[in-house]
Amino acid sequence: MLSPTLIRIYEQTHYCFNVTVLRIMQYSTDARTLLEPSSPKGAVFITAWNPLGKKITDTENRRANVELKKELIKQGLNIIDGYGESPDGQWREDSFCAYPVDKNTSLSLCCHFKQNAVVYISPDGLPELLLNPGFV
């Protein structure tokens, strides 16, 4: 089970791609506009960095993200490079916004790439934190 502190950190993270900054449970008109043609599917904001919250080297993290990007391409998703960043800018992980995708596929990617959580963005632009089902 993930600690409430860690969940709060994920909820406070800024999820960034292009000029868009997503915050959990705050509607984004930029995301809604991007996803409108994909409705009823949304997007997933995901990284392969630090599997299961265990810190690994930047080289290993980059390698893992290459594998993640290959999988997103294999699934035929549109991909935008991005990053997740703490509000104070002290922590950052390279990430991807990929669409069109549904919640189940988002959770499957979360599990496959051993992430504690991913962000699912609904077609109306609402980012929601999805926890790895192995931790709930």
N, CA, C and O atoms as a GROMACS GRO file, in nm:
protein
  544
    1MET      N    1   0.085  -0.120   0.000
    1MET     CA    2   0.000   0.000   0.000
    1MET      C    3   0.089   0.125   0.000
    1MET      O    4   0.188   0.133   0.072
    2LEU      N    5   0.051   0.221  -0.082
    2LEU     CA    6   0.126   0.346  -0.088
    2LEU      C    7   0.090   0.434   0.031
    2LEU      O    8  -0.026   0.439   0.072
    3SER      N    9   0.188   0.502   0.084
    3SER     CA   10   0.164   0.589   0.199
    3SER      C   11   0.083   0.712   0.157
    3SER      O   12   0.093   0.758   0.043
    4PRO      N   13   0.003   0.764   0.249
    4PRO     CA   14  -0.071   0.888   0.220
    4PRO      C   15   0.022   1.003   0.181
    4PRO      O   16  -0.015   1.088   0.100
    5THR      N   17   0.142   1.005   0.237
    5THR     CA   18   0.238   1.110   0.204
    5THR      C   19   0.280   1.100   0.058
    5THR      O   20   0.286   1.201  -0.012
    6LEU      N   21   0.310   0.979   0.011
    6LEU     CA   22   0.350   0.959  -0.128
    6LEU      C   23   0.235   0.993  -0.223
    6LEU      O   24   0.257   1.055  -0.327
    7ILE      N   25   0.116   0.952  -0.189
    7ILE     CA   26   0.000   0.986  -0.273
    7ILE      C   27  -0.016   1.138  -0.280
    7ILE      O   28  -0.044   1.191  -0.388
    8ARG      N   29   0.000   1.206  -0.169
    8ARG     CA   30  -0.011   1.352  -0.167
    8ARG      C   31   0.097   1.416  -0.258
    8ARG      O   32   0.071   1.514  -0.326
    9ILE      N   33   0.218   1.358  -0.256
    9ILE     CA   34   0.325   1.408  -0.344
    9ILE      C   35   0.283   1.394  -0.490
    9ILE      O   36   0.300   1.487  -0.569
   10TYR      N   37   0.228   1.278  -0.526
   10TYR     CA   38   0.180   1.259  -0.664
   10TYR      C   39   0.070   1.360  -0.697
   10TYR      O   40   0.066   1.414  -0.808
   11GLU      N   41  -0.017   1.384  -0.604
   11GLU     CA   42  -0.128   1.478  -0.627
   11GLU      C   43  -0.080   1.621  -0.644
   11GLU      O   44  -0.147   1.701  -0.709
   12GLN      N   45   0.033   1.655  -0.586
   12GLN     CA   46   0.086   1.792  -0.594
   12GLN      C   47   0.182   1.813  -0.710
   12GLN      O   48   0.219   1.926  -0.741
   13THR      N   49   0.222   1.705  -0.775
   13THR     CA   50   0.316   1.713  -0.886
   13THR      C   51   0.256   1.789  -1.002
   13THR      O   52   0.136   1.786  -1.025
   14HIS      N   53   0.342   1.859  -1.075
   14HIS     CA   54   0.303   1.926  -1.198
   14HIS      C   55   0.338   1.833  -1.314
   14HIS      O   56   0.454   1.793  -1.328
   15TYR      N   57   0.240   1.798  -1.394
   15TYR     CA   58   0.258   1.708  -1.509
   15TYR      C   59   0.257   1.795  -1.634
   15TYR      O   60   0.154   1.852  -1.670
   16CYS      N   61   0.372   1.806  -1.700
   16CYS     CA   62   0.392   1.906  -1.805
   16CYS      C   63   0.420   1.844  -1.941
   16CYS      O   64   0.496   1.748  -1.952
   17PHE      N   65   0.358   1.899  -2.045
   17PHE     CA   66   0.390   1.867  -2.183
   17PHE      C   67   0.352   1.987  -2.268
   17PHE      O   68   0.254   2.056  -2.240
   18ASN      N   69   0.433   2.012  -2.372
   18ASN     CA   70   0.416   2.134  -2.451
   18ASN      C   71   0.412   2.253  -2.355
   18ASN      O   72   0.502   2.269  -2.273
   19VAL      N   73   0.310   2.335  -2.365
   19VAL     CA   74   0.296   2.448  -2.271
   19VAL      C   75   0.192   2.416  -2.163
   19VAL      O   76   0.155   2.504  -2.085
   20THR      N   77   0.146   2.294  -2.160
   20THR     CA   78   0.040   2.253  -2.068
   20THR      C   79   0.098   2.203  -1.936
   20THR      O   80   0.194   2.125  -1.935
   21VAL      N   81   0.040   2.248  -1.826
   21VAL     CA   82   0.076   2.199  -1.693
   21VAL      C   83  -0.052   2.143  -1.632
   21VAL      O   84  -0.148   2.216  -1.607
   22LEU      N   85  -0.050   2.012  -1.607
   22LEU     CA   86  -0.166   1.946  -1.548
   22LEU      C   87  -0.148   1.933  -1.398
   22LEU      O   88  -0.038   1.910  -1.348
   23ARG      N   89  -0.259   1.948  -1.328
   23ARG     CA   90  -0.264   1.924  -1.184
   23ARG      C   91  -0.379   1.826  -1.159
   23ARG      O   92  -0.484   1.835  -1.223
   24ILE      N   93  -0.359   1.735  -1.067
   24ILE     CA   94  -0.459   1.632  -1.038
   24ILE      C   95  -0.590   1.698  -0.996
   24ILE      O   96  -0.592   1.787  -0.911
   25MET      N   97  -0.700   1.652  -1.057
   25MET     CA   98  -0.837   1.694  -1.029
   25MET      C   99  -0.863   1.843  -1.058
   25MET      O  100  -0.952   1.904  -0.998
   26GLN      N  101  -0.784   1.900  -1.151
   26GLN     CA  102  -0.808   2.037  -1.197
   26GLN      C  103  -0.823   2.031  -1.349
   26GLN      O  104  -0.731   1.992  -1.421
   27TYR      N  105  -0.940   2.071  -1.397
   27TYR     CA  106  -0.967   2.066  -1.540
   27TYR      C  107  -0.864   2.146  -1.619
   27TYR      O  108  -0.817   2.250  -1.575
   28SER      N  109  -0.830   2.094  -1.737
   28SER     CA  110  -0.737   2.161  -1.828
   28SER      C  111  -0.805   2.179  -1.962
   28SER      O  112  -0.840   2.082  -2.029
   29THR      N  113  -0.824   2.304  -2.003
   29THR     CA  114  -0.884   2.329  -2.134
   29THR      C  115  -0.787   2.286  -2.245
   29THR      O  116  -0.831   2.240  -2.351
   30ASP      N  117  -0.656   2.299  -2.222
   30ASP     CA  118  -0.558   2.253  -2.321
   30ASP      C  119  -0.572   2.103  -2.344
   30ASP      O  120  -0.573   2.057  -2.459
   31ALA      N  121  -0.584   2.026  -2.236
   31ALA     CA  122  -0.599   1.880  -2.249
   31ALA      C  123  -0.732   1.846  -2.316
   31ALA      O  124  -0.737   1.757  -2.401
   32ARG      N  125  -0.838   1.915  -2.279
   32ARG     CA  126  -0.968   1.888  -2.340
   32ARG      C  127  -0.962   1.913  -2.491
   32ARG      O  128  -1.014   1.833  -2.569
   33THR      N  129  -0.901   2.022  -2.532
   33THR     CA  130  -0.889   2.055  -2.673
   33THR      C  131  -0.806   1.949  -2.747
   33THR      O  132  -0.842   1.908  -2.858
   34LEU      N  133  -0.697   1.905  -2.687
   34LEU     CA  134  -0.613   1.802  -2.746
   34LEU      C  135  -0.689   1.671  -2.764
   34LEU      O  136  -0.675   1.604  -2.866
   35LEU      N  137  -0.770   1.636  -2.664
   35LEU     CA  138  -0.836   1.504  -2.662
   35LEU      C  139  -0.973   1.502  -2.730
   35LEU      O  140  -1.027   1.395  -2.754
   36GLU      N  141  -1.028   1.617  -2.761
   36GLU     CA  142  -1.162   1.624  -2.818
   36GLU      C  143  -1.181   1.529  -2.938
   36GLU      O  144  -1.283   1.460  -2.943
   37PRO      N  145  -1.088   1.524  -3.032
   37PRO     CA  146  -1.108   1.431  -3.145
   37PRO      C  147  -1.098   1.283  -3.106
   37PRO      O  148  -1.141   1.197  -3.182
   38SER      N  149  -1.043   1.253  -2.990
   38SER     CA  150  -1.023   1.115  -2.946
   38SER      C  151  -1.137   1.062  -2.861
   38SER      O  152  -1.141   0.942  -2.830
   39SER      N  153  -1.230   1.149  -2.823
   39SER     CA  154  -1.339   1.108  -2.734
   39SER      C  155  -1.409   0.984  -2.790
   39SER      O  156  -1.434   0.980  -2.911
   40PRO      N  157  -1.441   0.885  -2.710
   40PRO     CA  158  -1.453   0.886  -2.564
   40PRO      C  159  -1.325   0.845  -2.490
   40PRO      O  160  -1.329   0.825  -2.369
   41LYS      N  161  -1.214   0.831  -2.562
   41LYS     CA  162  -1.091   0.795  -2.494
   41LYS      C  163  -1.018   0.919  -2.446
   41LYS      O  164  -1.043   1.030  -2.493
   42GLY      N  165  -0.928   0.898  -2.351
   42GLY     CA  166  -0.851   1.008  -2.295
   42GLY      C  167  -0.702   0.988  -2.323
   42GLY      O  168  -0.663   0.942  -2.430
   43ALA      N  169  -0.622   1.025  -2.223
   43ALA     CA  170  -0.476   1.016  -2.235
   43ALA      C  171  -0.419   0.962  -2.106
   43ALA      O  172  -0.483   0.966  -2.000
   44VAL      N  173  -0.297   0.911  -2.116
   44VAL     CA  174  -0.223   0.868  -1.996
   44VAL      C  175  -0.095   0.951  -1.991
   44VAL      O  176  -0.029   0.972  -2.093
   45PHE      N  177  -0.062   0.996  -1.873
   45PHE     CA  178   0.066   1.062  -1.848
   45PHE      C  179   0.148   0.962  -1.768
   45PHE      O  180   0.111   0.926  -1.656
   46ILE      N  181   0.259   0.917  -1.826
   46ILE     CA  182   0.331   0.803  -1.769
   46ILE      C  183   0.482   0.820  -1.785
   46ILE      O  184   0.529   0.885  -1.879
   47THR      N  185   0.554   0.760  -1.695
   47THR     CA  186   0.699   0.749  -1.701
   47THR      C  187   0.737   0.605  -1.670
   47THR      O  188   0.657   0.528  -1.617
   48ALA      N  189   0.860   0.570  -1.704
   48ALA     CA  190   0.914   0.440  -1.662
   48ALA      C  191   1.025   0.460  -1.559
   48ALA      O  192   1.091   0.364  -1.519
   49TRP      N  193   1.045   0.584  -1.516
   49TRP     CA  194   1.151   0.615  -1.420
   49TRP      C  195   1.123   0.551  -1.284
   49TRP      O  196   1.008   0.539  -1.241
   50ASN      N  197   1.229   0.511  -1.218
   50ASN     CA  198   1.226   0.463  -1.080
   50ASN      C  199   1.113   0.364  -1.052
   50ASN      O  200   1.022   0.394  -0.975
   51PRO      N  201   1.119   0.245  -1.114
   51PRO     CA  202   1.012   0.146  -1.098
   51PRO      C  203   0.983   0.116  -0.951
   51PRO      O  204   1.074   0.097  -0.869
   52LEU      N  205   0.854   0.112  -0.920
   52LEU     CA  206   0.804   0.086  -0.785
   52LEU      C  207   0.866   0.180  -0.682
   52LEU      O  208   0.882   0.144  -0.565
   53GLY      N  209   0.902   0.301  -0.726
   53GLY     CA  210   0.953   0.402  -0.635
   53GLY      C  211   1.097   0.381  -0.592
   53GLY      O  212   1.146   0.451  -0.503
   54LYS      N  213   1.166   0.286  -0.653
   54LYS     CA  214   1.306   0.260  -0.618
   54LYS      C  215   1.396   0.341  -0.711
   54LYS      O  216   1.390   0.327  -0.833
   55LYS      N  217   1.479   0.427  -0.652
   55LYS     CA  218   1.566   0.514  -0.730
   55LYS      C  219   1.671   0.431  -0.803
   55LYS      O  220   1.742   0.350  -0.743
   56ILE      N  221   1.680   0.454  -0.935
   56ILE     CA  222   1.783   0.390  -1.017
   56ILE      C  223   1.859   0.502  -1.090
   56ILE      O  224   1.822   0.619  -1.080
   57THR      N  225   1.964   0.467  -1.160
   57THR     CA  226   2.047   0.569  -1.226
   57THR      C  227   1.972   0.636  -1.340
   57THR      O  228   1.876   0.581  -1.394
   58ASP      N  229   2.016   0.756  -1.375
   58ASP     CA  230   1.956   0.826  -1.489
   58ASP      C  231   1.970   0.745  -1.617
   58ASP      O  232   1.878   0.745  -1.700
   59THR      N  233   2.082   0.676  -1.634
   59THR     CA  234   2.102   0.593  -1.753
   59THR      C  235   1.997   0.482  -1.758
   59THR      O  236   1.938   0.457  -1.863
   60GLU      N  237   1.975   0.415  -1.645
   60GLU     CA  238   1.874   0.308  -1.640
   60GLU      C  239   1.734   0.366  -1.663
   60GLU      O  240   1.651   0.305  -1.730
   61ASN      N  241   1.708   0.484  -1.606
   61ASN     CA  242   1.578   0.547  -1.625
   61ASN      C  243   1.555   0.583  -1.772
   61ASN      O  244   1.445   0.561  -1.824
   62ARG      N  245   1.655   0.638  -1.838
   62ARG     CA  246   1.641   0.673  -1.979
   62ARG      C  247   1.615   0.548  -2.063
   62ARG      O  248   1.533   0.549  -2.155
   63ARG      N  249   1.687   0.442  -2.030
   63ARG     CA  250   1.670   0.315  -2.102
   63ARG      C  251   1.527   0.263  -2.083
   63ARG      O  252   1.464   0.218  -2.179
   64ALA      N  253   1.477   0.270  -1.961
   64ALA     CA  254   1.340   0.225  -1.933
   64ALA      C  255   1.238   0.310  -2.010
   64ALA      O  256   1.139   0.257  -2.061
   65ASN      N  257   1.263   0.440  -2.019
   65ASN     CA  258   1.170   0.527  -2.093
   65ASN      C  259   1.174   0.498  -2.243
   65ASN      O  260   1.072   0.512  -2.311
   66VAL      N  261   1.289   0.457  -2.295
   66VAL     CA  262   1.296   0.417  -2.436
   66VAL      C  263   1.205   0.296  -2.459
   66VAL      O  264   1.132   0.291  -2.558
   67GLU      N  265   1.210   0.200  -2.368
   67GLU     CA  266   1.123   0.082  -2.380
   67GLU      C  267   0.976   0.121  -2.370
   67GLU      O  268   0.892   0.069  -2.443
   68LEU      N  269   0.944   0.212  -2.279
   68LEU     CA  270   0.806   0.260  -2.265
   68LEU      C  271   0.761   0.326  -2.395
   68LEU      O  272   0.652   0.299  -2.444
   69LYS      N  273   0.844   0.412  -2.451
   69LYS     CA  274   0.806   0.481  -2.575
   69LYS      C  275   0.784   0.381  -2.687
   69LYS      O  276   0.690   0.397  -2.766
   70LYS      N  277   0.868   0.279  -2.697
   70LYS     CA  278   0.849   0.174  -2.798
   70LYS      C  279   0.712   0.108  -2.782
   70LYS      O  280   0.643   0.081  -2.880
   71GLU      N  281   0.674   0.081  -2.657
   71GLU     CA  282   0.543   0.018  -2.632
   71GLU      C  283   0.429   0.111  -2.670
   71GLU      O  284   0.330   0.066  -2.728
   72LEU      N  285   0.441   0.238  -2.638
   72LEU     CA  286   0.336   0.334  -2.673
   72LEU      C  287   0.321   0.344  -2.825
   72LEU      O  288   0.210   0.352  -2.877
   73ILE      N  289   0.433   0.344  -2.896
   73ILE     CA  290   0.430   0.346  -3.043
   73ILE      C  291   0.366   0.218  -3.095
   73ILE      O  292   0.283   0.222  -3.185
   74LYS      N  293   0.405   0.105  -3.038
   74LYS     CA  294   0.348  -0.025  -3.079
   74LYS      C  295   0.196  -0.025  -3.066
   74LYS      O  296   0.126  -0.085  -3.147
   75GLN      N  297   0.146   0.042  -2.962
   75GLN     CA  298   0.001   0.048  -2.941
   75GLN      C  299  -0.067   0.152  -3.029
   75GLN      O  300  -0.189   0.170  -3.022
   76GLY      N  301   0.010   0.221  -3.111
   76GLY     CA  302  -0.048   0.317  -3.205
   76GLY      C  303  -0.092   0.448  -3.142
   76GLY      O  304  -0.180   0.515  -3.195
   77LEU      N  305  -0.033   0.485  -3.030
   77LEU     CA  306  -0.072   0.606  -2.959
   77LEU      C  307   0.006   0.727  -3.009
   77LEU      O  308   0.120   0.715  -3.053
   78ASN      N  309  -0.057   0.842  -3.000
   78ASN     CA  310   0.012   0.969  -3.021
   78ASN      C  311   0.092   0.995  -2.894
   78ASN      O  312   0.043   0.972  -2.784
   79ILE      N  313   0.214   1.044  -2.908
   79ILE     CA  314   0.301   1.063  -2.792
   79ILE      C  315   0.356   1.205  -2.792
   79ILE      O  316   0.404   1.256  -2.893
   80ILE      N  317   0.349   1.267  -2.675
   80ILE     CA  318   0.409   1.398  -2.654
   80ILE      C  319   0.507   1.384  -2.539
   80ILE      O  320   0.470   1.338  -2.431
   81ASP      N  321   0.632   1.423  -2.561
   81ASP     CA  322   0.731   1.420  -2.453
   81ASP      C  323   0.691   1.520  -2.345
   81ASP      O  324   0.640   1.628  -2.374
   82GLY      N  325   0.715   1.482  -2.221
   82GLY     CA  326   0.684   1.570  -2.109
   82GLY      C  327   0.769   1.536  -1.989
   82GLY      O  328   0.870   1.467  -2.000
   83TYR      N  329   0.726   1.586  -1.875
   83TYR     CA  330   0.794   1.557  -1.750
   83TYR      C  331   0.701   1.584  -1.633
   83TYR      O  332   0.610   1.666  -1.640
   84GLY      N  333   0.728   1.512  -1.525
   84GLY     CA  334   0.661   1.538  -1.398
   84GLY      C  335   0.761   1.611  -1.310
   84GLY      O  336   0.879   1.576  -1.305
   85GLU      N  337   0.712   1.712  -1.239
   85GLU     CA  338   0.803   1.795  -1.159
   85GLU      C  339   0.738   1.836  -1.028
   85GLU      O  340   0.619   1.868  -1.024
   86SER      N  341   0.817   1.834  -0.922
   86SER     CA  342   0.766   1.881  -0.793
   86SER      C  343   0.741   2.031  -0.802
   86SER      O  344   0.806   2.100  -0.880
   87PRO      N  345   0.648   2.082  -0.721
   87PRO     CA  346   0.617   2.225  -0.726
   87PRO      C  347   0.739   2.315  -0.701
   87PRO      O  348   0.745   2.426  -0.753
   88ASP      N  349   0.835   2.267  -0.623
   88ASP     CA  350   0.955   2.348  -0.595
   88ASP      C  351   1.066   2.328  -0.698
   88ASP      O  352   1.171   2.391  -0.688
   89GLY      N  353   1.044   2.240  -0.797
   89GLY     CA  354   1.141   2.217  -0.902
   89GLY      C  355   1.261   2.132  -0.860
   89GLY      O  356   1.356   2.119  -0.937
   90GLN      N  357   1.259   2.075  -0.741
   90GLN     CA  358   1.372   1.997  -0.691
   90GLN      C  359   1.375   1.854  -0.746
   90GLN      O  360   1.479   1.788  -0.739
   91TRP      N  361   1.263   1.807  -0.800
   91TRP     CA  362   1.254   1.670  -0.849
   91TRP      C  363   1.185   1.672  -0.985
   91TRP      O  364   1.088   1.745  -1.006
   92ARG      N  365   1.235   1.592  -1.078
   92ARG     CA  366   1.179   1.589  -1.213
   92ARG      C  367   1.204   1.452  -1.275
   92ARG      O  368   1.311   1.393  -1.258
   93GLU      N  369   1.104   1.401  -1.347
   93GLU     CA  370   1.116   1.275  -1.421
   93GLU      C  371   1.062   1.294  -1.562
   93GLU      O  372   0.953   1.347  -1.582
   94ASP      N  373   1.140   1.250  -1.661
   94ASP     CA  374   1.093   1.254  -1.799
   94ASP      C  375   0.972   1.161  -1.812
   94ASP      O  376   0.969   1.053  -1.753
   95SER      N  377   0.875   1.203  -1.890
   95SER     CA  378   0.749   1.130  -1.902
   95SER      C  379   0.692   1.148  -2.042
   95SER      O  380   0.750   1.216  -2.126
   96PHE      N  381   0.577   1.084  -2.063
   96PHE     CA  382   0.506   1.097  -2.190
   96PHE      C  383   0.358   1.118  -2.163
   96PHE      O  384   0.302   1.064  -2.068
   97CYS      N  385   0.296   1.198  -2.249
   97CYS     CA  386   0.151   1.205  -2.256
   97CYS      C  387   0.115   1.128  -2.383
   97CYS      O  388   0.158   1.164  -2.492
   98ALA      N  389   0.036   1.022  -2.367
   98ALA     CA  390   0.002   0.936  -2.480
   98ALA      C  391  -0.150   0.923  -2.493
   98ALA      O  392  -0.220   0.909  -2.393
   99TYR      N  393  -0.199   0.928  -2.616
   99TYR     CA  394  -0.343   0.923  -2.641
   99TYR      C  395  -0.369   0.873  -2.782
   99TYR      O  396  -0.278   0.878  -2.865
  100PRO      N  397  -0.491   0.826  -2.814
  100PRO     CA  398  -0.606   0.803  -2.727
  100PRO      C  399  -0.592   0.669  -2.654
  100PRO      O  400  -0.546   0.570  -2.710
  101VAL      N  401  -0.633   0.669  -2.529
  101VAL     CA  402  -0.620   0.551  -2.445
  101VAL      C  403  -0.732   0.554  -2.340
  101VAL      O  404  -0.782   0.660  -2.304
  102ASP      N  405  -0.771   0.436  -2.293
  102ASP     CA  406  -0.873   0.430  -2.189
  102ASP      C  407  -0.808   0.402  -2.053
  102ASP      O  408  -0.687   0.381  -2.045
  103LYS      N  409  -0.888   0.403  -1.949
  103LYS     CA  410  -0.837   0.382  -1.813
  103LYS      C  411  -0.776   0.244  -1.796
  103LYS      O  412  -0.670   0.230  -1.734
  104ASN      N  413  -0.841   0.142  -1.850
  104ASN     CA  414  -0.789   0.006  -1.833
  104ASN      C  415  -0.651  -0.010  -1.896
  104ASN      O  416  -0.562  -0.072  -1.836
  105THR      N  417  -0.632   0.044  -2.014
  105THR     CA  418  -0.501   0.038  -2.079
  105THR      C  419  -0.399   0.119  -2.000
  105THR      O  420  -0.284   0.079  -1.988
  106SER      N  421  -0.442   0.232  -1.946
  106SER     CA  422  -0.352   0.314  -1.863
  106SER      C  423  -0.303   0.236  -1.742
  106SER      O  424  -0.185   0.240  -1.709
  107LEU      N  425  -0.394   0.165  -1.677
  107LEU     CA  426  -0.356   0.084  -1.561
  107LEU      C  427  -0.267  -0.033  -1.602
  107LEU      O  428  -0.175  -0.070  -1.529
  108SER      N  429  -0.294  -0.091  -1.716
  108SER     CA  430  -0.212  -0.200  -1.766
  108SER      C  431  -0.068  -0.152  -1.791
  108SER      O  432   0.027  -0.221  -1.755
  109LEU      N  433  -0.053  -0.035  -1.851
  109LEU     CA  434   0.079   0.023  -1.871
  109LEU      C  435   0.147   0.053  -1.738
  109LEU      O  436   0.267   0.031  -1.722
  110CYS      N  437   0.070   0.102  -1.643
  110CYS     CA  438   0.121   0.130  -1.508
  110CYS      C  439   0.182   0.004  -1.448
  110CYS      O  440   0.293   0.007  -1.394
  111CYS      N  441   0.111  -0.105  -1.457
  111CYS     CA  442   0.158  -0.232  -1.400
  111CYS      C  443   0.277  -0.287  -1.479
  111CYS      O  444   0.376  -0.330  -1.420
  112HIS      N  445   0.267  -0.285  -1.611
  112HIS     CA  446   0.373  -0.341  -1.695
  112HIS      C  447   0.506  -0.269  -1.672
  112HIS      O  448   0.611  -0.333  -1.670
  113PHE      N  449   0.501  -0.138  -1.654
  113PHE     CA  450   0.624  -0.061  -1.635
  113PHE      C  451   0.653  -0.034  -1.488
  113PHE      O  452   0.734   0.052  -1.453
  114LYS      N  453   0.585  -0.108  -1.402
  114LYS     CA  454   0.611  -0.111  -1.257
  114LYS      C  455   0.611   0.029  -1.195
  114LYS      O  456   0.703   0.068  -1.123
  115GLN      N  457   0.505   0.103  -1.225
  115GLN     CA  458   0.490   0.236  -1.167
  115GLN      C  459   0.391   0.232  -1.052
  115GLN      O  460   0.296   0.153  -1.054
  116ASN      N  461   0.413   0.316  -0.953
  116ASN     CA  462   0.320   0.325  -0.841
  116ASN      C  463   0.185   0.381  -0.886
  116ASN      O  464   0.080   0.344  -0.833
  117ALA      N  465   0.191   0.470  -0.984
  117ALA     CA  466   0.069   0.537  -1.029
  117ALA      C  467   0.094   0.598  -1.167
  117ALA      O  468   0.209   0.617  -1.208
  118VAL      N  469  -0.014   0.629  -1.236
  118VAL     CA  470  -0.011   0.706  -1.360
  118VAL      C  471  -0.122   0.810  -1.350
  118VAL      O  472  -0.208   0.804  -1.262
  119VAL      N  473  -0.119   0.904  -1.441
  119VAL     CA  474  -0.225   1.004  -1.448
  119VAL      C  475  -0.309   0.972  -1.572
  119VAL      O  476  -0.256   0.965  -1.683
  120TYR      N  477  -0.439   0.954  -1.551
  120TYR     CA  478  -0.532   0.938  -1.662
  120TYR      C  479  -0.602   1.072  -1.682
  120TYR      O  480  -0.650   1.132  -1.586
  121ILE      N  481  -0.607   1.117  -1.807
  121ILE     CA  482  -0.672   1.244  -1.839
  121ILE      C  483  -0.798   1.211  -1.918
  121ILE      O  484  -0.790   1.158  -2.029
  122SER      N  485  -0.911   1.243  -1.860
  122SER     CA  486  -1.038   1.213  -1.926
  122SER      C  487  -1.055   1.302  -2.049
  122SER      O  488  -0.990   1.406  -2.060
  123PRO      N  489  -1.143   1.262  -2.142
  123PRO     CA  490  -1.163   1.342  -2.264
  123PRO      C  491  -1.207   1.486  -2.236
  123PRO      O  492  -1.188   1.574  -2.320
  124ASP      N  493  -1.266   1.510  -2.119
  124ASP     CA  494  -1.306   1.647  -2.086
  124ASP      C  495  -1.195   1.725  -2.016
  124ASP      O  496  -1.217   1.837  -1.971
  125GLY      N  497  -1.073   1.665  -2.008
  125GLY     CA  498  -0.957   1.738  -1.958
  125GLY      C  499  -0.933   1.729  -1.809
  125GLY      O  500  -0.863   1.814  -1.753
  126LEU      N  501  -0.988   1.628  -1.742
  126LEU     CA  502  -0.969   1.616  -1.597
  126LEU      C  503  -0.862   1.511  -1.566
  126LEU      O  504  -0.885   1.392  -1.589
  127PRO      N  505  -0.745   1.552  -1.514
  127PRO     CA  506  -0.641   1.457  -1.475
  127PRO      C  507  -0.676   1.389  -1.342
  127PRO      O  508  -0.714   1.453  -1.244
  128GLU      N  509  -0.662   1.258  -1.343
  128GLU     CA  510  -0.695   1.177  -1.225
  128GLU      C  511  -0.579   1.083  -1.196
  128GLU      O  512  -0.524   1.021  -1.287
  129LEU      N  513  -0.541   1.072  -1.071
  129LEU     CA  514  -0.435   0.981  -1.031
  129LEU      C  515  -0.490   0.840  -1.023
  129LEU      O  516  -0.587   0.814  -0.951
  130LEU      N  517  -0.429   0.748  -1.099
  130LEU     CA  518  -0.468   0.606  -1.093
  130LEU      C  519  -0.356   0.531  -1.024
  130LEU      O  520  -0.242   0.530  -1.072
  131LEU      N  521  -0.386   0.468  -0.911
  131LEU     CA  522  -0.286   0.392  -0.838
  131LEU      C  523  -0.273   0.253  -0.896
  131LEU      O  524  -0.371   0.194  -0.940
  132ASN      N  525  -0.152   0.201  -0.895
  132ASN     CA  526  -0.127   0.064  -0.937
  132ASN      C  527  -0.217  -0.027  -0.855
  132ASN      O  528  -0.214  -0.022  -0.732
  133PRO      N  529  -0.298  -0.112  -0.920
  133PRO     CA  530  -0.392  -0.198  -0.846
  133PRO      C  531  -0.324  -0.291  -0.745
  133PRO      O  532  -0.388  -0.339  -0.652
  134GLY      N  533  -0.196  -0.316  -0.762
  134GLY     CA  534  -0.122  -0.398  -0.666
  134GLY      C  535  -0.101  -0.330  -0.532
  134GLY      O  536  -0.061  -0.395  -0.435
  135PHE      N  537  -0.128  -0.200  -0.525
  135PHE     CA  538  -0.106  -0.125  -0.401
  135PHE      C  539  -0.233  -0.082  -0.331
  135PHE      O  540  -0.226  -0.021  -0.225
  136VAL      N  541  -0.349  -0.111  -0.388
  136VAL     CA  542  -0.475  -0.068  -0.324
  136VAL      C  543  -0.544  -0.180  -0.254
  136VAL      O  544  -0.650  -0.160  -0.196
   0.00000   0.00000   0.00000
